Amino acid sequence: MTDTPEAPAPAQPLFDRRMLEALVCPQSHATLRYDAAADELISDAAGLAFPIRNGIPVMLVDEARRLD
């Protein structure tokens, strides 16, 4: 057996921005905007930020962060 370096772990999938065309805020039913720096979908109408985990938006109000 030879010592070979392990292959790097695959990069986390990025959010597919085309999903924004189909997604709306579950509380206000308003359109969302993508915040790439925070990796969140923002509902300005509801004042909520929905997390994106492993490239998948978590569209649950209970999981959303309140915006100040």
Helices and strands as residue ranges (DSSP letters): G 17-21, E 33-35, E 40-43, E 48-53, E 56-57, G 61-63, E 65-66
